[in-house]
């Protein structure tokens, strides 16, 4: 169940990133998912 939520969030983040401030938005989503500000940004391919 958690993996499905994660996949949906990341998918939504990717789609949303196309129309908005990519790095900021995606990064904040990753932070919320992983609850670790530094590694989560790198995990999603964004620099801090």
C-alpha distance matrix in Angstrom:
0.0 3.8 5.5 5.3 6.5 8.8 10.1 10.8 12.5 14.5 15.5 16.6 18.4 20.1 21.3 22.4 24.1 26.5 28.0 27.9 28.7 26.5 26.6 26.4 23.6 21.3 22.2 21.4 17.9 17.4 19.0 16.7 13.6 15.3 17.8 20.6 23.0 24.9 22.7 20.0 22.7 23.9 20.5 20.4 24.0 25.7 28.5 28.7
3.8 0.0 3.8 5.4 5.1 6.2 8.6 9.9 10.5 12.3 14.1 15.3 16.3 18.3 20.0 20.7 22.0 24.7 26.3 25.8 26.2 24.0 23.7 23.4 20.8 18.5 18.9 18.2 14.9 14.1 15.4 13.3 10.0 11.6 14.0 16.8 19.2 21.2 19.0 16.3 19.2 20.5 17.2 17.3 21.0 22.5 25.2 25.1
5.5 3.8 0.0 3.8 5.4 5.0 6.1 8.5 9.8 10.5 12.1 14.0 15.0 16.3 18.2 19.6 20.6 23.0 25.0 24.9 25.3 22.7 22.5 22.8 20.3 17.5 18.3 18.2 14.8 13.6 15.7 14.3 10.7 11.9 15.1 17.2 19.4 20.8 18.2 15.5 18.2 19.0 15.4 15.3 18.8 20.9 23.8 24.3
5.3 5.4 3.8 0.0 3.8 5.4 5.1 6.2 8.6 9.9 10.4 12.1 14.0 15.3 16.5 17.9 19.6 21.6 23.4 23.7 24.7 22.2 22.7 23.0 20.0 17.5 18.9 18.7 15.0 14.6 17.1 15.3 12.0 14.2 17.2 19.6 21.3 23.0 20.7 17.6 19.8 20.9 17.4 16.6 20.1 22.0 25.2 25.8
6.5 5.1 5.4 3.8 0.0 3.8 5.4 5.1 6.1 8.6 9.8 10.4 12.0 14.1 15.3 16.0 17.8 20.3 21.6 21.4 22.3 20.2 20.6 20.3 17.3 15.2 16.5 15.7 12.1 12.2 14.3 12.0 9.2 12.0 14.6 17.3 18.9 21.0 19.2 15.9 18.0 19.7 16.6 15.5 19.2 20.5 23.5 23.7
8.8 6.2 5.0 5.4 3.8 0.0 3.8 5.4 5.1 6.1 8.5 9.8 10.3 12.2 14.2 15.0 16.0 18.7 20.5 20.1 20.5 18.0 17.9 18.0 15.4 12.7 13.7 13.6 10.0 9.3 11.8 10.3 7.0 9.3 12.4 14.6 16.0 17.8 15.7 12.4 14.6 16.0 12.8 12.0 15.6 17.1 20.1 20.5
10.1 8.6 6.1 5.1 5.4 3.8 0.0 3.8 5.5 5.2 6.0 8.5 9.7 10.5 12.3 13.9 15.0 17.1 19.2 19.5 20.3 17.6 18.1 18.8 16.1 13.1 14.9 15.4 11.8 11.2 14.3 13.4 10.3 12.4 15.7 17.5 18.5 19.8 17.6 14.3 15.8 16.8 13.5 12.1 15.4 17.3 20.7 21.7
10.8 9.9 8.5 6.2 5.1 5.4 3.8 0.0 3.8 5.5 5.1 6.0 8.4 9.8 10.5 11.8 13.8 15.8 17.3 17.7 19.1 16.9 17.9 18.2 15.0 12.8 15.1 15.0 11.2 11.9 14.9 13.3 11.0 13.9 16.7 18.9 19.6 21.4 19.6 16.1 17.2 18.8 16.0 13.9 17.1 18.5 21.9 22.6
12.5 10.5 9.8 8.6 6.1 5.1 5.5 3.8 0.0 3.8 5.4 5.1 5.9 8.5 9.9 10.2 11.7 14.4 15.7 15.4 16.3 14.2 14.9 14.8 11.6 9.5 11.6 11.2 7.5 8.5 11.4 9.9 8.1 11.3 13.7 15.8 16.2 18.2 16.9 13.2 14.2 16.3 13.8 11.6 15.0 15.8 19.0 19.3
14.5 12.3 10.5 9.9 8.6 6.1 5.2 5.5 3.8 0.0 3.8 5.4 4.9 6.1 8.6 9.7 10.2 12.7 14.8 14.7 15.2 12.4 13.0 13.8 11.1 8.1 10.3 11.1 7.8 7.7 11.3 11.0 9.0 11.3 14.2 15.5 15.5 16.8 15.2 11.6 12.1 13.7 11.1 8.6 11.7 13.0 16.5 17.4
15.5 14.1 12.1 10.4 9.8 8.5 6.0 5.1 5.4 3.8 0.0 3.8 5.4 5.1 6.3 8.5 9.7 11.3 13.5 14.3 15.6 13.0 14.5 15.6 12.7 10.1 13.1 14.0 10.7 11.3 14.9 14.4 12.5 15.0 17.9 19.2 19.1 20.3 18.7 15.2 15.3 16.6 14.2 11.3 13.8 15.2 18.9 20.2
16.6 15.3 14.0 12.1 10.4 9.8 8.5 6.0 5.1 5.4 3.8 0.0 3.8 5.4 5.1 5.9 8.3 10.1 11.4 11.9 13.7 11.8 13.8 14.1 10.7 9.2 12.5 12.6 9.5 11.3 14.4 13.5 12.5 15.6 17.8 19.5 19.0 20.7 19.7 16.1 15.9 17.9 16.0 12.9 15.4 15.9 19.4 20.2
18.4 16.3 15.0 14.0 12.0 10.3 9.7 8.4 5.9 4.9 5.4 3.8 0.0 3.8 5.5 5.0 5.8 8.8 10.2 9.8 10.8 8.6 10.1 10.5 7.4 5.4 8.8 9.5 6.9 8.6 11.8 11.6 11.1 13.7 15.7 16.9 15.9 17.5 16.8 13.2 12.5 14.7 13.3 10.0 12.3 12.3 15.7 16.4
20.1 18.3 16.3 15.3 14.1 12.2 10.5 9.8 8.5 6.1 5.1 5.4 3.8 0.0 3.8 5.5 5.1 6.8 9.5 10.1 11.1 8.2 10.2 11.9 9.5 7.1 10.5 12.2 10.1 10.9 14.4 14.8 13.9 16.0 18.4 19.1 18.0 18.8 17.8 14.5 13.3 14.7 13.4 9.8 11.2 11.9 15.5 17.1
21.3 20.0 18.2 16.5 15.3 14.2 12.3 10.5 9.9 8.6 6.3 5.1 5.5 3.8 0.0 3.8 5.4 5.5 7.5 9.2 11.5 9.6 12.4 13.7 10.9 9.7 13.4 14.5 12.3 13.9 17.2 17.1 16.5 19.0 21.2 22.2 21.1 22.2 21.4 18.0 16.8 18.4 17.2 13.5 14.8 15.3 18.7 20.1
22.4 20.7 19.6 17.9 16.0 15.0 13.9 11.8 10.2 9.7 8.5 5.9 5.0 5.5 3.8 0.0 3.8 5.3 5.6 6.2 8.7 7.7 10.8 11.2 8.1 8.1 11.8 12.3 10.7 13.0 15.8 15.6 15.8 18.5 20.1 21.2 19.6 21.2 21.0 17.6 16.1 18.4 17.6 13.9 15.3 14.8 17.9 18.7
24.1 22.0 20.6 19.6 17.8 16.0 15.0 13.8 11.7 10.2 9.7 8.3 5.8 5.1 5.4 3.8 0.0 3.8 5.4 5.1 6.3 4.3 7.5 8.9 6.8 6.4 9.9 11.3 10.6 12.3 15.0 15.7 16.0 18.1 19.6 20.0 18.1 19.1 19.0 16.0 13.8 15.8 15.6 11.9 12.5 11.7 14.7 15.9
26.5 24.7 23.0 21.6 20.3 18.7 17.1 15.8 14.4 12.7 11.3 10.1 8.8 6.8 5.5 5.3 3.8 0.0 3.8 5.9 8.0 6.6 10.2 12.0 10.4 10.1 13.5 15.1 14.3 15.9 18.7 19.4 19.5 21.6 23.3 23.7 21.7 22.4 22.2 19.3 17.0 18.5 18.3 14.6 14.6 14.2 17.1 18.7
28.0 26.3 25.0 23.4 21.6 20.5 19.2 17.3 15.7 14.8 13.5 11.4 10.2 9.5 7.5 5.6 5.4 3.8 0.0 3.8 7.1 7.6 11.4 12.2 10.4 11.4 14.7 15.5 15.0 17.3 19.7 20.0 20.7 23.1 24.4 25.0 22.8 23.9 24.2 21.2 18.9 20.9 21.0 17.2 17.5 16.4 19.0 20.0
27.9 25.8 24.9 23.7 21.4 20.1 19.5 17.7 15.4 14.7 14.3 11.9 9.8 10.1 9.2 6.2 5.1 5.9 3.8 0.0 3.8 5.5 8.8 8.8 7.4 9.4 12.2 12.7 13.0 15.4 17.2 17.8 19.0 21.2 22.0 22.5 20.0 21.3 22.1 19.2 16.7 19.1 19.6 16.0 16.4 14.6 16.7 17.2
28.7 26.2 25.3 24.7 22.3 20.5 20.3 19.1 16.3 15.2 15.6 13.7 10.8 11.1 11.5 8.7 6.3 8.0 7.1 3.8 0.0 3.8 5.9 5.9 6.1 8.3 10.1 11.0 12.3 14.2 15.6 16.8 18.4 20.0 20.5 20.5 17.6 18.6 19.8 17.2 14.4 16.8 17.9 14.6 14.5 12.0 13.6 13.9
26.5 24.0 22.7 22.2 20.2 18.0 17.6 16.9 14.2 12.4 13.0 11.8 8.6 8.2 9.6 7.7 4.3 6.6 7.6 5.5 3.8 0.0 3.8 5.7 5.6 5.9 8.1 10.1 10.8 12.0 14.0 15.6 16.5 17.9 19.0 18.7 16.1 16.7 17.3 14.7 11.8 13.9 14.7 11.2 11.0 9.1 11.4 12.4
26.6 23.7 22.5 22.7 20.6 17.9 18.1 17.9 14.9 13.0 14.5 13.8 10.1 10.2 12.4 10.8 7.5 10.2 11.4 8.8 5.9 3.8 0.0 3.8 5.7 5.5 5.8 8.5 10.0 10.4 11.9 14.2 15.3 16.0 16.8 15.9 13.0 13.3 14.2 12.1 8.8 10.9 12.4 9.5 9.0 6.2 7.9 8.7
26.4 23.4 22.8 23.0 20.3 18.0 18.8 18.2 14.8 13.8 15.6 14.1 10.5 11.9 13.7 11.2 8.9 12.0 12.2 8.8 5.9 5.7 3.8 0.0 3.8 5.7 5.3 6.2 8.7 10.0 10.5 12.4 14.3 15.3 15.3 14.9 11.8 13.0 14.6 12.3 9.5 12.5 14.0 11.4 11.8 8.8 9.8 9.0
23.6 20.8 20.3 20.0 17.3 15.4 16.1 15.0 11.6 11.1 12.7 10.7 7.4 9.5 10.9 8.1 6.8 10.4 10.4 7.4 6.1 5.6 5.7 3.8 0.0 3.8 5.4 5.3 6.3 8.7 9.9 10.7 12.5 14.3 14.7 15.2 12.8 14.6 15.5 12.5 10.5 13.7 14.2 11.2 12.5 10.4 12.4 11.9
21.3 18.5 17.5 17.5 15.2 12.7 13.1 12.8 9.5 8.1 10.1 9.2 5.4 7.1 9.7 8.1 6.4 10.1 11.4 9.4 8.3 5.9 5.5 5.7 3.8 0.0 3.8 5.5 5.1 6.2 8.6 9.9 10.5 12.1 13.4 13.6 11.7 13.1 13.2 9.9 8.2 11.0 10.8 7.6 9.4 8.1 10.9 11.2
22.2 18.9 18.3 18.9 16.5 13.7 14.9 15.1 11.6 10.3 13.1 12.5 8.8 10.5 13.4 11.8 9.9 13.5 14.7 12.2 10.1 8.1 5.8 5.3 5.4 3.8 0.0 3.8 5.4 5.0 6.1 8.6 9.8 10.3 11.0 10.6 8.2 9.5 10.2 7.3 5.2 8.7 9.3 7.1 8.7 6.7 8.6 8.0
21.4 18.2 18.2 18.7 15.7 13.6 15.4 15.0 11.2 11.1 14.0 12.6 9.5 12.2 14.5 12.3 11.3 15.1 15.5 12.7 11.0 10.1 8.5 6.2 5.3 5.5 3.8 0.0 3.8 5.4 4.9 6.2 8.6 9.9 9.6 10.2 8.1 10.7 11.9 8.8 8.0 11.8 12.0 10.3 12.4 10.4 11.9 10.4
17.9 14.9 14.8 15.0 12.1 10.0 11.8 11.2 7.5 7.8 10.7 9.5 6.9 10.1 12.3 10.7 10.6 14.3 15.0 13.0 12.3 10.8 10.0 8.7 6.3 5.1 5.4 3.8 0.0 3.8 5.4 5.1 6.2 8.6 9.5 10.9 10.0 12.5 12.6 9.0 9.1 12.4 11.5 9.5 12.4 11.5 13.8 13.1
17.4 14.1 13.6 14.6 12.2 9.3 11.2 11.9 8.5 7.7 11.3 11.3 8.6 10.9 13.9 13.0 12.3 15.9 17.3 15.4 14.2 12.0 10.4 10.0 8.7 6.2 5.0 5.4 3.8 0.0 3.8 5.3 5.0 5.9 7.7 8.3 7.9 9.8 9.2 5.4 6.3 9.3 8.0 6.8 10.0 9.7 12.0 11.5
19.0 15.4 15.7 17.1 14.3 11.8 14.3 14.9 11.4 11.3 14.9 14.4 11.8 14.4 17.2 15.8 15.0 18.7 19.7 17.2 15.6 14.0 11.9 10.5 9.9 8.6 6.1 4.9 5.4 3.8 0.0 3.8 5.4 5.3 5.0 5.6 5.0 8.0 8.5 5.5 6.9 10.2 9.8 9.6 12.4 11.3 12.5 10.9
16.7 13.3 14.3 15.3 12.0 10.3 13.4 13.3 9.9 11.0 14.4 13.5 11.6 14.8 17.1 15.6 15.7 19.4 20.0 17.8 16.8 15.6 14.2 12.4 10.7 9.9 8.6 6.2 5.1 5.3 3.8 0.0 3.8 5.7 5.2 7.9 8.3 11.6 11.8 8.7 10.4 13.7 12.6 12.0 15.3 14.4 16.0 14.5
13.6 10.0 10.7 12.0 9.2 7.0 10.3 11.0 8.1 9.0 12.5 12.5 11.1 13.9 16.5 15.8 16.0 19.5 20.7 19.0 18.4 16.5 15.3 14.3 12.5 10.5 9.8 8.6 6.2 5.0 5.4 3.8 0.0 3.8 5.7 8.4 9.8 12.3 11.4 8.1 10.6 13.1 11.0 10.8 14.4 14.5 16.6 15.8
15.3 11.6 11.9 14.2 12.0 9.3 12.4 13.9 11.3 11.3 15.0 15.6 13.7 16.0 19.0 18.5 18.1 21.6 23.1 21.2 20.0 17.9 16.0 15.3 14.3 12.1 10.3 9.9 8.6 5.9 5.3 5.7 3.8 0.0 3.8 5.4 7.8 9.8 8.4 5.9 9.3 11.2 9.3 10.3 13.6 13.9 15.4 14.5
17.8 14.0 15.1 17.2 14.6 12.4 15.7 16.7 13.7 14.2 17.9 17.8 15.7 18.4 21.2 20.1 19.6 23.3 24.4 22.0 20.5 19.0 16.8 15.3 14.7 13.4 11.0 9.6 9.5 7.7 5.0 5.2 5.7 3.8 0.0 3.8 6.3 9.3 9.2 7.5 10.4 12.8 11.9 12.9 15.9 15.3 16.1 14.4
20.6 16.8 17.2 19.6 17.3 14.6 17.5 18.9 15.8 15.5 19.2 19.5 16.9 19.1 22.2 21.2 20.0 23.7 25.0 22.5 20.5 18.7 15.9 14.9 15.2 13.6 10.6 10.2 10.9 8.3 5.6 7.9 8.4 5.4 3.8 0.0 3.8 5.8 6.1 5.7 8.4 10.4 10.2 11.9 14.2 13.5 13.7 11.8
23.0 19.2 19.4 21.3 18.9 16.0 18.5 19.6 16.2 15.5 19.1 19.0 15.9 18.0 21.1 19.6 18.1 21.7 22.8 20.0 17.6 16.1 13.0 11.8 12.8 11.7 8.2 8.1 10.0 7.9 5.0 8.3 9.8 7.8 6.3 3.8 0.0 3.8 6.1 5.6 6.4 9.1 10.1 11.1 12.7 11.1 10.8 8.4
24.9 21.2 20.8 23.0 21.0 17.8 19.8 21.4 18.2 16.8 20.3 20.7 17.5 18.8 22.2 21.2 19.1 22.4 23.9 21.3 18.6 16.7 13.3 13.0 14.6 13.1 9.5 10.7 12.5 9.8 8.0 11.6 12.3 9.8 9.3 5.8 3.8 0.0 3.8 5.5 5.7 6.8 8.8 10.5 11.3 9.9 8.8 6.8
22.7 19.0 18.2 20.7 19.2 15.7 17.6 19.6 16.9 15.2 18.7 19.7 16.8 17.8 21.4 21.0 19.0 22.2 24.2 22.1 19.8 17.3 14.2 14.6 15.5 13.2 10.2 11.9 12.6 9.2 8.5 11.8 11.4 8.4 9.2 6.1 6.1 3.8 0.0 3.8 5.5 5.1 5.9 8.6 9.8 9.7 9.6 9.1
20.0 16.3 15.5 17.6 15.9 12.4 14.3 16.1 13.2 11.6 15.2 16.1 13.2 14.5 18.0 17.6 16.0 19.3 21.2 19.2 17.2 14.7 12.1 12.3 12.5 9.9 7.3 8.8 9.0 5.4 5.5 8.7 8.1 5.9 7.5 5.7 5.6 5.5 3.8 0.0 3.8 5.4 4.8 6.3 8.6 8.6 9.8 9.4
22.7 19.2 18.2 19.8 18.0 14.6 15.8 17.2 14.2 12.1 15.3 15.9 12.5 13.3 16.8 16.1 13.8 17.0 18.9 16.7 14.4 11.8 8.8 9.5 10.5 8.2 5.2 8.0 9.1 6.3 6.9 10.4 10.6 9.3 10.4 8.4 6.4 5.7 5.5 3.8 0.0 3.8 5.3 5.3 6.3 5.1 6.2 6.2
23.9 20.5 19.0 20.9 19.7 16.0 16.8 18.8 16.3 13.7 16.6 17.9 14.7 14.7 18.4 18.4 15.8 18.5 20.9 19.1 16.8 13.9 10.9 12.5 13.7 11.0 8.7 11.8 12.4 9.3 10.2 13.7 13.1 11.2 12.8 10.4 9.1 6.8 5.1 5.4 3.8 0.0 3.8 5.3 4.9 5.3 6.0 7.5
20.5 17.2 15.4 17.4 16.6 12.8 13.5 16.0 13.8 11.1 14.2 16.0 13.3 13.4 17.2 17.6 15.6 18.3 21.0 19.6 17.9 14.7 12.4 14.0 14.2 10.8 9.3 12.0 11.5 8.0 9.8 12.6 11.0 9.3 11.9 10.2 10.1 8.8 5.9 4.8 5.3 3.8 0.0 3.8 5.5 7.5 9.4 10.8
20.4 17.3 15.3 16.6 15.5 12.0 12.1 13.9 11.6 8.6 11.3 12.9 10.0 9.8 13.5 13.9 11.9 14.6 17.2 16.0 14.6 11.2 9.5 11.4 11.2 7.6 7.1 10.3 9.5 6.8 9.6 12.0 10.8 10.3 12.9 11.9 11.1 10.5 8.6 6.3 5.3 5.3 3.8 0.0 3.8 5.7 8.9 10.6
24.0 21.0 18.8 20.1 19.2 15.6 15.4 17.1 15.0 11.7 13.8 15.4 12.3 11.2 14.8 15.3 12.5 14.6 17.5 16.4 14.5 11.0 9.0 11.8 12.5 9.4 8.7 12.4 12.4 10.0 12.4 15.3 14.4 13.6 15.9 14.2 12.7 11.3 9.8 8.6 6.3 4.9 5.5 3.8 0.0 3.8 6.8 9.6
25.7 22.5 20.9 22.0 20.5 17.1 17.3 18.5 15.8 13.0 15.2 15.9 12.3 11.9 15.3 14.8 11.7 14.2 16.4 14.6 12.0 9.1 6.2 8.8 10.4 8.1 6.7 10.4 11.5 9.7 11.3 14.4 14.5 13.9 15.3 13.5 11.1 9.9 9.7 8.6 5.1 5.3 7.5 5.7 3.8 0.0 3.8 6.4
28.5 25.2 23.8 25.2 23.5 20.1 20.7 21.9 19.0 16.5 18.9 19.4 15.7 15.5 18.7 17.9 14.7 17.1 19.0 16.7 13.6 11.4 7.9 9.8 12.4 10.9 8.6 11.9 13.8 12.0 12.5 16.0 16.6 15.4 16.1 13.7 10.8 8.8 9.6 9.8 6.2 6.0 9.4 8.9 6.8 3.8 0.0 3.8
28.7 25.1 24.3 25.8 23.7 20.5 21.7 22.6 19.3 17.4 20.2 20.2 16.4 17.1 20.1 18.7 15.9 18.7 20.0 17.2 13.9 12.4 8.7 9.0 11.9 11.2 8.0 10.4 13.1 11.5 10.9 14.5 15.8 14.5 14.4 11.8 8.4 6.8 9.1 9.4 6.2 7.5 10.8 10.6 9.6 6.4 3.8 0.0
